[in-house]
Amino acid sequence: MTLEEKLKEIIISDLKIKGVSPAEVADEDLLFGGKLGLDSLDAVELVMVLKKHFGIEIRDRNEARSSFECVRTLAAYIRARRNDV
């Protein structure tokens, strides 16, 4: 399983997204305003999910904004901070 696939599963299950399966989400689909329909409250939860599953803390709002664009950018952010993913 790729990191992108794992992220899709985690986002959908941990954020309790209904009506969308991981297979339906492309790596380039927008996280906010896209198929997943995430909002600002989900952004806060996503920060906690990243800490829980990957041990990564995001403290800078601008860093989060660019990293949370899509699954691909989120995976790149994680890879840049972890050598074992």
HELIX and SHEET records of a PDB file:
HELIX    1   1 LEU A    3  ASP A   14  1                                  12    
HELIX    2   2 PRO A   22  GLU A   24  5                                   3    
HELIX    3   3 SER A   40  PHE A   54  1                                  15    
HELIX    4   4 ARG A   61  SER A   67  1                                   7    
HELIX    5   5 VAL A   71  ARG A   81  1                                  11    
END                                                                             
